[in-house]
Amino acid sequence: MGTRSNIAFQRTNGQVVVTYCHYDGYPEYNGVLLNEHYNNQKKAEELANQGYLSSLKPTIKESLEGRANIEPPIIYHSAHTFYNDVQFDIEWIYLFKNNQWYVAEHEVSYDSDYKTVHVGITENDLQPLWSVLAKLEKKSA
C-alpha cells in the first residue's frame, strides 16, 4: 500500500505542473528528499515535469528507474484548479512556488453514508515544508 502524493511546480504564468508519486508521500520521506535534493526552481520544475513516479529518490534518474507507469504530468491553468481537482486517494500535496516547497495533508471528508463531502485543499492548507520538517525533527529529538 502506498502513501500517494502529488508533487507540483507553479510556473510564473500561474500554471501548475503536477506529477503523481505512488509510494512514501509523507513528509518524513518525500518531504525530506524534496528539501534536500530538489530545493531550487530548476530541479523542482524538472521533477514535476516527469509525470508518474513509483517512488521519489535523490536523483531524477533514480526516481524514473523501475516506475510502474509512464504517464505525463497534468498541467492545470491555475493553483485553484489544481487544489480543487486533487484526487481522493492523494494523501500529501507538495507545491514549489515562490522559491520554496509547501506541503499540505489532504484529508477527504465523508458524510454518514460514506459519500464524499470534501476533496481538495485550499491555499491556507499549505505550509512551508521547512517548518513542517523542523516540527518533525523537534518531535523526534
Disulfide bonds with the S-S distance in Angstrom:
none
